[in-house]
Amino acid sequence: MFDWPLLSLLIWVPILGGALIAAIGSSMPKLVRPLALIFAVVSVLLAFVLYAGFDTTTTAKQFEEQVVWIAALNVYYHLGIDGLSLPLILLTTPISLLIIVASWCIKDRPHLYIACFLLLQGLMVGVFSSLDALLFYVFFEAMLVPMFLIIGIWGGPNRIYATIKLFLFTFLGSVFMLVALLWLYLQAGSFQILDFHELPIALHSQILIFLAFLVAFGVKLPMWPVHTWLPDAHVEAPTGGSVVLAAIMLKIGGYGFVRFALPITPDAAAALDWLVIGLSLFAIAYIGFVALAQSDMKKLIAYSSIAHMGFVTLGFFLAFAIARNTGSVSGAGLGMTGAMVQMISHAFVSGAMFFIVGMLYDRVHSRDMASYGGVANTMPWLGMFAVLFFMANSGLPGTSGFVGEFMVIMAAFQANFWFAFVAGSSLLLGAAYSLWLVRKVFYGEVSNNAVAGLKDMDGREWFLMVTLAFFVLAIGIWPYPLIEMMEVSVAHLVEHIVVSKLP
């Protein structure tokens, strides 16, 4: 059963499904939603098979597929996964299924809308499973096309501005990555990522390559100060676009650090860790205050995402500070594992928050908190889920939001007390803006006739909320299966980056 080309199936089944739906959707509209659901469910089942056959005890790449792609350039269609990529693939398929289910309410060319998300799902799995750098780059860039269409066609009034800004930031950032990959290809003679990991590189070259990766993946994550495209993209994107952007596409930036920047340029990462740690702590603290100042619910959640991604980069780069402070890297794995858990947790929590805002917007047609008040009186079940997810966003123990941030803060204590102090204190800001939104929107007296006439969740919305609540609570109460999945690969990465690659 596990001899199937599972990774190729996970990539191409949704892509071909999206192409089929786009082709026949206008002539056979009644088939669009059932077909989309079939392709999304099949993808989830394939991901489950992938998980069932994954060996958590080895650092070797698993489910490998390798075929010559461009022989003249020694480029391969080379796929494979480890404990760093599997959790992100397992994240992609259920989130995409939920987006497909949520798209039932789309009236304007629903077949093209759904096709874009299926195409995007396959491309994102391709990013997480590529072991050839050129193949990675192709998937990385191709994701821009469906995302551009999703925001540009189904977005808000300023959607063209938001799409152009998204495209320019991401494209210009990835140009630096392409230059770095071409230099590495000329040195290694291939585009194999694992060959890049073993390539000796002088420090000055490492620094330039690291900075190129920092720009490319920092934009995608996004890190301060190259984050300004994200709030605009979220505000103008339809609900599904905001969910896929926050839940999965941002995580590609974090994945790029652990797959490229850290293992390829460990000496440069060690020399410049102060820069990334400083930017991370600044984002965690400063962006929290920016979120507090927002009246648009989507903008508040968007800025919250930037602050939470600061924990991700902080966790990844604490290893070097821990080694300098303690003379050991025994705590480095804790920070990296916490960063990975934070990425997975943020996906479910932010996805749920954007779905909630989308449900309110569909009913009231406003994202401004001033348009609401007392929603829990008329939508008590939605109010209950909102409290759960916004509390998880602030790091409530027992939810997934607590686990990753706690692990990163514990690792930060081993590096520097002030790192932990700033990161830990920022949790108060997270609680402040999360509770402010909940109080302003859901509690108090019913503020207007629009809120008074609201009806609680329907069956489709119940499915979305219950599914996301299950993952948020499951990871918060029992994170071991997720941690076990990545533990060996994280330990291997730590062992790799502490060894100098200077020639």
N, C-alpha and C positions, 0 to 999 in steps of 0.2 A: 504493500500500500504506500509506503514511504519512498518508493522508487519513482513516483510521479515527479515531474518537474513542478513542484509545488510553488516555488517562487515565481516562475514564469506564468503559471496559472493565476496566481494572485495579482500579477501585473496586468496580464492581457485579457483575462475574463471581464473585468469591469470596463477596460478600454474598448473592447469589441462590443460589449453590451451597450456602452454609451453611443458608439458609432451606429449600431443597429437601431437604437431608439431614436436617434437624431434623423436617421434615414426614413423610418416608417411612421414616426410620431404624428406628422401632420395628416397623413392619409388614414391612419388607424389609431386615433387618439385613445380609444378605450383600452388598448394594449399597453400604453405607456407605463402606467403605474404598476400593473401586475408584473410586467417584464423587469422593470427597475427593481422591484422588490425581490424577484427571483435572483437577479444578478448580485444584489447586495447580500442576500442570505447565503448564497453559494460562497461568496467571498468570506463571510464569517465562518462558515463550516470548513473551508480550506485553511483558514488561520487556526482553527481549533485542531485540525489534523497536524499542522505545522508544530503547534505547541505540544501535542501529544508525542510527537516523535523527536522532540528536542532533548539533547543530553546536556543537563546542567553541570556536569562534572568536568567538561573539557573546554579548553580555550580554542580548539580548532574551529575553523569555519565549517558550518554544517549546511546540508541541502545545496551543495555547490553545483552550479551549472556553468560550463565554459565552452564557448563556441567561437571560432575566429570570426571577427566582425569586419575589420579593415586590415587585411594581411600586410599591406605595404607599410603601415604605421605600427604594426604589432599591437593592435587594439582588439580586445575580446569582449564578447557579450558574456561577462563573468559575474555571476550572482552567488551570494552566500551570506549566511547570517551568523551572529554570535549573540551573547547575552546582552549586548548593548543595542542591537538592532531589533531583536525579536519583540521586546516589550512595545516598541513603537509601531511595529507592524500589527501586533495584536490590538493596539489602540486604534489604528486607522480604520480597520474594518467595521467594528461596531459603531464608531462615531459616524462613519459614512452611511451605515444602515439607518441610524436615527435621523440623519439629515434627509435621506430619501423619504422616510415616513413623514417628517415635518413638511416636506415639499408638496404634500397633498393639497394644500391651500393655495398654491400658485396657479393663477389663471392665465397669465400672459406667457404663451409658448412654453407650457410646462415640459414638453418633450425635450426642448433644447436646454432648459434649466437643469433637468435631471441628468441629461447626457453630459453636461459640463462637470457635474459632481462625480459621475462614474469615471469619466476620463481623468479627473484630478486624483481620484482614489488610486487608480492604477499607477499614475506617475509618482505619487508619494511613496507607494510601496517600492517602486523602482529605485527611488533615492535611498531608502533604508536598506536595500538588499544589494546594491551595486558594489562590486569589488574591483571594477575598472574605473579609473578616475574620469576618463572621457565619457563613459556611459553614465556615470554619476552626474557629470556636468550637463549632459543632454537632458536627463530627467529633471534636474534642478531648474534648468531654464524653461523647459517645456511646461512646467507647472504654472508659469506666468500667464500662458495663453487662456486656459479655462478660467483662472481667477480674474483675469482682466475682463473677460466676457461676463462673468457672474456679477461683478460690481458695475461694469459699464452699461449693461443692458437692464438688469433688474434692481439697480441701486437707487439711491435717493436723488434729490435735486442736484447736488454737486458731485454726482458720480463720475463725470468725466475728469474733473480736477483730481479726485481721489485715485482714479485708475492710473492717470498719467504719473502722479506722484509715486504711487506704488511701483509702477514699472521702472521709472527712472532710478529710484533708490536701489531697488533689487538688481536691476540690470547693471548699473554702474558698479555696485559692490561686487557682482560676480565677474566683472571684467578683471579685477585684481586677482580673483581666484584663478581665472583661466591663465593669466600670465604666469602665476606661480606653478600651476600644473604643467604648463609647457616647459618651464625651466627644469622641473623635476623629471619630466619625460626625457629631455636631452641628456640628463645625468644618468638616469636609470636604464634608458633604452626601451622602456615600456610604460604603459599607463596603469600598471597593476598597483593598487593601493598598498598591498602588502610589501611590494618591492620598495615603495617609497618609505615605508616604516623602517626598513633596514639600511637605508642609504646614508652614508656618512656625509655630513654637510658642515662647512665652516660656519663659525658663529655669525659673521656679518651676513652671510647668505641666509642662514636660519632666521635672523631677525627680520630681513626683508620679506621672506616667505610667510613668517608668522604674522607680520603686520597686514599682508595681503589677505590671509585667512581671517584675521580679526575684523577687517572691514567687511568682507563678504558675509561671514556668518554673524557678525555683530549687527548688520543691517537686518538680516533675516530674523534674528532672535526676538525682539530688537533690543540693542543696548543703547543707553544714553551716550552720546547725543545724536545718534542716527536713528532715533525712534519716532520722529515726528510724522512719518507717513502712516503709522499704525492708527492713531485716533481718527484721522480722516477716513481711512479705509474702513474701519469698523462702523463709523457713523453712517456712511453712505451704503455699505454693503447690506444686502438682504439678510434675514436671520441666518439662513444656511451658510452664507458667505462668512458672516462673523464667526459662526461656530467652527467651521473648518479652518479659518485663519488662526483663531486663538488656540484651538484644541490640537491641531496637527502641524500646520505650516510653520508656526513659530518654533516648534520643536526641532525642525530641520536645522536651524541655526545651532542649537545646543548639540545636536548629533554631529554636526560638522566639526565642532571643537574636539570631540572625543575620537572621531575617526580620522581627522586630518591634522589639525593644529597641534594638539598635544603629542601624539606619537611620532609625527614627522619632524617637528621642531622642538624637542623637549628642552634643549639648552636655551633657546630664545624664550620659550614659555617661562622657564625658571628666572631668566634675567628680567623679564617684563611682567612677572606676575603681579608686581605692585601696581602696575597700570590697570590691569583687569580687575584686581581686587578693589582698587580705589573707585573705578567706574561702577562696579557692582554695588558697593556700599552707598555711593552717592545716589544711584538709581533707587535703591531700596528705601532710602530715607527721603530724598527730595521728591520723587515721583509720588510718594504717599501723600505729601502735602498738596501736590497738584491734583490728585484724585479727590481730595477733600473739597476742593474749590469748584468741582463740576456740578452742573445742574442737569446735564444730559446723562441719562442712565448708561447709554452705550459708551460715552466718553469716560465715565467713571470706571467702568469695567475694563476698558482698554488701557487706561493708565495703571489700573491695578495689575494687569497682566505684565506690564513693563517692570513694575516693582517686583513681582514674583519671579520673573526671569532673572532678576538680579541675584536671587538666591541660587539659581542654576549656575551662572558663571562663577559666583563666589565658591560654591561647592567644588567645581571642577579645578579651580586654580589654588585652592588651599594647600594642596599636596606639598608644594615647594616651601611655603612658609612654615608648615608643620615640620618638614625635614630640617629646616634651618633652626627652628626653635627647640626641637626635642632631640635632634640627631637621629630620628627614626621616621619612617613613613607609615607606621602602623595605623595611624588615624586618618591617613589620606583616603583610604578606601571608604571610610564612613562619610566623608564629605562628598565624594563622587557618587556613591550610592544614594545619598540623600538628594543630590541634584537630579539624578535620574528619576527617583520616586516623585520629586517635586514636579518634573515635567509631566509625568503620567497623571498625577493628581490634578494639576492645573488644567489639564485637558478636560477632565470630567466636570470639574467645578465651574470653569469658565464657560464651557459648553452649556451647562445647565443654566447659568445666569443669563447668557444670551438668549436661550430658548424662552426663559421667563419674560425677558424684556420684549421678545418678539410676540409672545402671547398677548401681552398688554397692548403693544402697538397695534396688533391686528384688530383689537377691540376699540381702542380710544384714538388711535392714529396720532400719538404723541409720545416722545421719549423724555420729555421734560418732567422732572419730579414734581414741579408745581402743578401739573395737570392731574395729579393723583392725590391720594390721601384716603385712608380707611378701606383700601382694597380688600383687606382680610375680612371685612364685614360682609362683603358680597361674594368673595372668592376665597373662602376659608381654607380649602385644600391647597390652592396655589400659594396662599400665604404661609401655610405650613412648610411647603417645599422651599419657598423663598428663604425662610428663616434657616432651614438646614443648610442650603447651599451658600448663603452669604456668611453664615457662621463658619462653615468649612473654609471659605475664602479668607477668613481672618485667623485660621489656624486652630480651630476648636479641637481639643483632644477627643479622640474617638472618631474623627473624620480623617480623610486622606490628607487634608490640608495641613494637619499637624505633623504627620510622620516625616515628610521630606524636610520641612523647615527645621524641625527639632534636630534631625541628624546633621544638617549643615551647621546649625548653631553650636552643637556639641563639638563638631570638628573644628569650628572657628576658635573655640576656647583653647584648643591645643596649639593653634597658630599664634594667636594674639588676643588678649582679653578684650581690647577695644574693638576688634572685628566682631566678636560675639556680642559685645554691648550694643553696637550700632545696629547689627542685624536683629538682635532680640528686641530692642526698643521699638524698632519699626513695626513689630507685630501690633503695638498699640495703635499705630496709624491705620493698619489694615482693619482692626476692629472698629475704629472710629468711622471710617468712610463706609464700611459695610453696614454697620448698625444705623448710621445716618440715613442711608438709602432705604433700609427696611422700615425705619420709623416714619420717614417722610412719605413713603409710597403706600405702605401696607397698614399702618396703625393710625390711631386717632379716629375722629369722626369722618363719616363719608363726606367728601369735600364738594362734590358736584353731581349733577344728574347723570353724567357719563359714567361715573364710578358706581352710582346707585343702580344703574341698569346692567351692570356686568353679570355675566353668567360664568359659573365655575368651569373647570376643565372638562373637555370631552374625552372620549376613549382614546383617541390618538395622542392627546396631550398627557393623559395619564400614563400611557406606555413610555413616553419620553422621560417623564419625571421619575417614574419608578425604576426604570433601567439605570438612569444616571445615579439615583440615590443608592441603588444596590452597590455600584462600583465605589462610590465615595465612602460608604460605610464599611464595605468589605475591606478596602485597603486600609482604612483607619483602624479597624478592629483587628484584622489579621493580615499584616503586610508581608508575612514570611514568603508566600509563594512568589510574589513579585520580586522581593529581595533575593531569594534563592536563584531566580532565573538569571540575574545579572551579576551575582556575587563573584563567580570565578572569572568572568571577563573583566570586571572592574579591578580585581586583584592583579590580573595579568597586565592591564593597562598601567597600573601604578608601578609594577616591577619594570615595565618597559621605559617609562618616562624618567625614572631616576637614574638610568644609565646614559651617560653622555654619548652623543653621536658625533662629537667633533673628530675630524680625521687626524 
